[in-house]
């Protein structure tokens, strides 16, 4: 796809999103019913996204998920899995063994998240260097400013 076509696609995506936001403007504001807040608050959490990525490889036991995300605490992993289960994105299956073993897997609803998540990951991979450079430039500007500016 050429540069001009990509620019046209970005413009069309921008306008479609802007139109959707304009459509929300006439609705009564109810934060509890806002799909953006309700869904993205959960999915925007770094642990939740990483857990979903681990589960794309198939069902995992708790300890396997924790090994795949070495910097997550047991408490945060438990919370992320519980929230994903509550939202219907992950299913928890208990096996009647001694001690009982538990396995987590993506549900069909969780699987439906993979396409948009994959697009976001692809975008991040393409733009990470630019983001790192922007952060460094921002940090330089902040340290170069006089106090109180």
Secondary structure, DSSP 8 states (H G I E B T S, - for coil): --HHHHHHHHHHHHHHHHHHHHHHTTS---GGG-HHHHHHHHHTSHHHHHHHHHHTTS-EEHHHHHHHSTT--HHHHHHHHHHHHHTTSEEEEEE--SS-EEEEEE-HHHHHHHHHHHHHHHHHHHHHHHHHHHHHHHHHHHHHS-TT-
